[in-house]
Amino acid sequence: IAVGSITTKGIALIRFGDATVGIARGAKLMFSAFEDGGDMWTGQGAREARTRVVFLEPFLSPPVVHVGIGMWDMGGDTNQRADIQADRITAEGFDLVFSTWGDTRVARIRAEWLAIGPARHLDDFDDI
C-alpha cells in the first residue's frame, strides 16, 4: 500500500510503508504487421496498438510500471517516430500502448515492462 508520495517537477518518489516490495516483469510482441500489410506497416488506418497485461499475482495497490521497446522493426525509408507507455495501471495489470504518426512504417514491436509495487508477504494471513 502506497503510504505517500513526493512529486517535484514531474519526478515522483513513492513510499510503500512496511509492505513487501514486489517486482514483476515481462515482454509482449504487440503486433506483427508486415506479413499481411497491416495498418502500422502500410501507414494507413490505426496508428496505435493497445495490449492488456495482467500480472500473475496482483499488487496491493497500483505499481510503478516502466515500459520500453525491446525490439523494433521499422521501415528505413521514412522517419522513425514512436511512443510507448503504460496506461490504465491497476493492481491487477495495465495497458501497453504503442503509437506512431506521420509516414513512419512499423513492421513489429516487442515491448518489455517492469512493475514495482507493494505485494503480499508470504506470511500474511488471508482475509476471511
Rosetta silent file (secondary structure, phi, psi, omega in degrees, C-alpha in Angstrom):
SEQUENCE: IAVGSITTKGIALIRFGDATVGIARGAKLMFSAFEDGGDMWTGQGAREARTRVVFLEPFLSPPVVHVGIGMWDMGGDTNQRADIQADRITAEGFDLVFSTWGDTRVARIRAEWLAIGPARHLDDFDDI
SCORE:     score description
SCORE:     0.000 S_00000001
   1 L     0.000  122.967  178.675    0.000    0.000    0.000 S_00000001
   2 L   -70.417  122.707 -176.453    1.496    3.284   -1.066 S_00000001
   3 L   -99.489   -9.209  179.327    1.630    5.466    2.049 S_00000001
   4 E   176.615  154.976  175.969    2.884    8.653    0.491 S_00000001
   5 E  -144.730  152.969  178.041    4.492   10.203   -2.498 S_00000001
   6 E  -123.132  127.155  178.757    6.512   13.289   -3.221 S_00000001
   7 E  -123.925  125.849  177.662    6.348   14.890   -6.662 S_00000001
   8 E  -137.218  120.842  177.260    8.668   17.664   -7.768 S_00000001
   9 L    52.423   42.531  176.816    8.981   18.840  -11.371 S_00000001
  10 L    80.115    2.314  179.155    7.457   15.600  -12.707 S_00000001
  11 E  -105.942  128.226 -175.485    9.728   13.349  -10.636 S_00000001
  12 E  -118.152  142.829  170.612    7.964   11.138   -8.098 S_00000001
  13 E  -119.435  120.059 -178.684    9.157    9.186   -5.082 S_00000001
  14 E  -108.141  129.458  178.430    6.613    6.663   -3.866 S_00000001
  15 E  -103.118  132.934 -176.778    6.896    5.185   -0.390 S_00000001
  16 L   -99.869    6.519 -178.477    5.410    1.735    0.196 S_00000001
  17 L    68.110 -140.424 -178.310    5.466    1.753    4.003 S_00000001
  18 L   -99.581   15.706  179.107    6.378   -1.576    5.535 S_00000001
  19 L   -71.609  153.074  172.106    4.844   -3.700    2.745 S_00000001
  20 E   -65.903  137.221  178.432    6.895   -6.268    0.882 S_00000001
  21 E   -92.211  124.612  178.580    8.083   -4.831   -2.436 S_00000001
  22 E  -105.747  148.284  177.714    7.173   -6.997   -5.412 S_00000001
  23 E  -128.891  127.385  175.133    8.719   -6.876   -8.867 S_00000001
  24 E  -123.684  146.548  178.247    7.062   -8.293  -11.977 S_00000001
  25 E  -147.582  160.634  179.303    8.473   -8.170  -15.485 S_00000001
  26 E  -174.201 -178.361  178.501    7.675   -9.427  -18.935 S_00000001
  27 E  -143.672  149.565 -177.083    7.718   -8.897  -22.675 S_00000001
  28 E  -145.986  125.571  170.925    4.970   -8.854  -25.272 S_00000001
  29 E   -75.090  109.738 -172.765    5.055   -8.879  -29.078 S_00000001
  30 E   -75.046  -37.494  176.619    2.441   -6.175  -29.591 S_00000001
  31 E  -166.667  161.980  172.957    1.908   -6.745  -33.303 S_00000001
  32 E  -137.576  102.375 -167.066    3.491   -8.035  -36.472 S_00000001
  33 L  -102.651   -9.407 -172.055    2.080   -6.033  -39.392 S_00000001
  34 L   -81.440  -27.814 -176.560    4.310   -6.725  -42.380 S_00000001
  35 L   -63.683  -38.062 -175.095    3.147  -10.261  -43.328 S_00000001
  36 L  -114.907   15.964  178.813   -0.416   -9.176  -44.085 S_00000001
  37 L    65.380   43.241 -178.203    0.073   -5.499  -44.908 S_00000001
  38 L   -66.278  168.166 -174.931   -1.296   -4.287  -41.571 S_00000001
  39 H   -55.209  -42.970 -177.115   -2.064   -0.675  -40.708 S_00000001
  40 H   -65.956  -31.239 -178.512    1.217    0.028  -38.945 S_00000001
  41 H   -82.533  -39.201 -178.559    3.233   -1.203  -41.933 S_00000001
  42 H   -80.290  -20.364 -177.665    1.206    0.451  -44.695 S_00000001
  43 L    81.622    9.025  179.217    0.817    3.726  -42.799 S_00000001
  44 L  -113.081  140.778  176.437   -2.935    3.665  -43.387 S_00000001
  45 L    89.167 -150.818 -175.017   -5.563    3.293  -40.665 S_00000001
  46 L   -59.041  134.482  179.656   -4.969    2.886  -36.933 S_00000001
  47 L  -116.732   20.982  177.486   -1.622    4.210  -35.734 S_00000001
  48 E  -136.061  139.108  174.063   -1.975    2.940  -32.161 S_00000001
  49 E  -122.020  134.988 -177.568   -1.764   -0.568  -30.717 S_00000001
  50 E  -130.174  129.310 -179.435   -3.041   -1.320  -27.216 S_00000001
  51 E  -133.207  131.490  178.667   -2.492   -4.617  -25.366 S_00000001
  52 E   -82.651  133.995  173.397   -3.655   -5.511  -21.839 S_00000001
  53 E  -111.824  128.903  177.602   -1.055   -7.045  -19.498 S_00000001
  54 E  -113.296  125.710  179.439   -2.368   -8.981  -16.474 S_00000001
  55 L   -67.840  147.161  177.254    0.043   -9.626  -13.609 S_00000001
  56 L   -62.116  -32.684  177.022    0.412  -13.252  -12.471 S_00000001
  57 L  -139.511  131.303 -177.254   -0.343  -12.036   -8.946 S_00000001
  58 L   -68.993  151.297  171.917   -1.945   -8.674   -8.149 S_00000001
  59 L   -79.853  170.543  176.973   -0.094   -5.996   -6.206 S_00000001
  60 L   -75.187  -27.608  175.273   -1.666   -4.459   -3.077 S_00000001
  61 L  -150.604  168.637 -178.263   -2.086   -1.153   -4.950 S_00000001
  62 L   -54.806  129.325  179.857   -1.168    0.059   -8.454 S_00000001
  63 L   -83.258  172.562  168.322    2.584   -0.380   -9.001 S_00000001
  64 E   -82.817  130.656 -177.882    5.029    1.859  -10.799 S_00000001
  65 E  -121.149  127.497  176.220    5.351    0.499  -14.354 S_00000001
  66 E  -111.091  131.187  177.878    8.289    1.141  -16.668 S_00000001
  67 E  -124.717  152.628  177.511    7.989    0.187  -20.348 S_00000001
  68 E  -153.217  170.474  177.980   10.473    0.164  -23.184 S_00000001
  69 E   -95.024  117.554  178.458   10.963   -1.193  -26.680 S_00000001
  70 E   -86.993  -27.199  178.457   12.883   -4.477  -26.638 S_00000001
  71 E  -154.825  133.963  171.407   12.741   -4.945  -30.427 S_00000001
  72 E  -133.671  145.954  178.720   11.590   -2.789  -33.276 S_00000001
  73 E  -130.805  103.839 -173.866   11.428   -3.498  -36.970 S_00000001
  74 E  -125.398  150.927  173.947   10.761   -0.288  -38.894 S_00000001
  75 L   -64.858  136.753 -177.224   10.942    0.824  -42.482 S_00000001
  76 L   -92.790    0.671 -176.086   14.147    2.768  -43.112 S_00000001
  77 L   -89.506   -2.454  179.473   12.801    4.907  -45.939 S_00000001
  78 L  -135.753  173.192  174.856   10.951    7.330  -43.622 S_00000001
  79 L   -63.423  145.379  179.254   11.464    8.996  -40.257 S_00000001
  80 L  -101.201  104.816 -177.646   11.210    6.613  -37.302 S_00000001
  81 L  -118.198  131.350 -179.308    8.665    8.038  -34.849 S_00000001
  82 L  -155.812  149.599  173.653    7.384    6.072  -31.878 S_00000001
  83 E  -137.751  136.560  176.334    5.861    6.459  -28.442 S_00000001
  84 E  -136.110  138.944 -177.703    5.356    3.680  -25.896 S_00000001
  85 E  -158.248  164.871  173.158    3.743    3.962  -22.484 S_00000001
  86 E   -97.809  137.620 -178.710    1.793    2.250  -19.735 S_00000001
  87 E  -137.542  157.130  177.413   -1.838    3.315  -19.354 S_00000001
  88 L    53.326   50.541 -177.728   -4.754    2.342  -17.098 S_00000001
  89 L   -76.135  126.534  174.698   -2.439    0.955  -14.407 S_00000001
  90 L  -129.548  176.747  176.796   -4.225   -1.033  -11.684 S_00000001
  91 L   -65.638  -21.568 -176.939   -3.099   -3.523   -9.044 S_00000001
  92 L   -94.288  -21.395 -177.799   -4.096   -6.292  -11.487 S_00000001
  93 E   170.417 -164.966 -178.009   -2.431   -5.056  -14.681 S_00000001
  94 E  -161.553  168.063  174.532   -2.045   -2.260  -17.241 S_00000001
  95 E   -99.875  129.476  168.059   -2.340   -1.426  -20.931 S_00000001
  96 E   -84.869  130.383 -178.997    0.767   -1.306  -23.109 S_00000001
  97 E  -127.969  120.110  175.028    0.246    1.463  -25.683 S_00000001
  98 E  -114.971  135.487  175.857    2.426    1.905  -28.762 S_00000001
  99 E  -142.144  156.227  175.477    1.767    4.683  -31.252 S_00000001
 100 L  -142.517  173.270 -177.250    3.388    6.235  -34.279 S_00000001
 101 L  -154.941  174.655  179.717    2.466    9.026  -36.660 S_00000001
 102 L    67.524 -143.011 -177.298    3.262   10.611  -39.984 S_00000001
 103 L   -96.550   13.452  179.911    4.695    8.361  -42.660 S_00000001
 104 L   -61.898  134.639  178.329    6.523    6.032  -40.246 S_00000001
 105 L  -114.291  123.666 -177.016    6.169    2.351  -41.177 S_00000001
 106 E  -119.131  122.949  179.007    6.370   -0.186  -38.345 S_00000001
 107 E   -87.713  -47.667 -177.783    6.553   -3.922  -39.037 S_00000001
 108 E  -148.651  150.191  173.997    6.894   -5.279  -35.472 S_00000001
 109 E  -139.307  128.427  168.950    7.235   -4.072  -31.908 S_00000001
 110 E  -111.663  121.507  178.785    8.146   -6.086  -28.820 S_00000001
 111 E   -97.022  142.677  174.070    7.523   -4.176  -25.600 S_00000001
 112 E  -120.520  145.546 -174.403    9.287   -5.015  -22.353 S_00000001
 113 E  -142.121  156.775  178.901    7.999   -3.921  -18.965 S_00000001
 114 E  -140.953  125.782  178.573    8.891   -3.828  -15.283 S_00000001
 115 E  -117.280  132.724  179.820    6.387   -3.242  -12.462 S_00000001
 116 E  -129.875  125.725 -179.080    7.456   -2.430   -8.898 S_00000001
 117 E  -169.534  179.499 -179.284    4.968   -2.076   -6.072 S_00000001
 118 E   -71.118  135.574 -176.569    3.664   -3.271   -2.715 S_00000001
 119 E  -132.646  161.265  176.261    2.935   -7.005   -2.619 S_00000001
 120 L   -66.662  140.421  173.722    1.571   -9.556   -0.201 S_00000001
 121 L   -84.826  147.280 -178.908    4.154  -11.162    2.038 S_00000001
 122 L   -59.790  -25.560 -179.480    4.123  -14.976    2.044 S_00000001
 123 L   -90.296   -1.996  179.007    3.414  -14.925    5.802 S_00000001
 124 L   -65.623  144.565  175.624    0.371  -12.595    5.519 S_00000001
 125 L   -77.493  145.527  173.928   -2.933  -14.084    6.641 S_00000001
 126 L   -72.001  144.493  174.458   -5.666  -14.428    4.044 S_00000001
 127 L   -71.153  143.211 -179.231   -8.674  -12.164    4.514 S_00000001
 128 L   -99.986    0.000    0.000  -11.756  -14.055    5.627 S_00000001
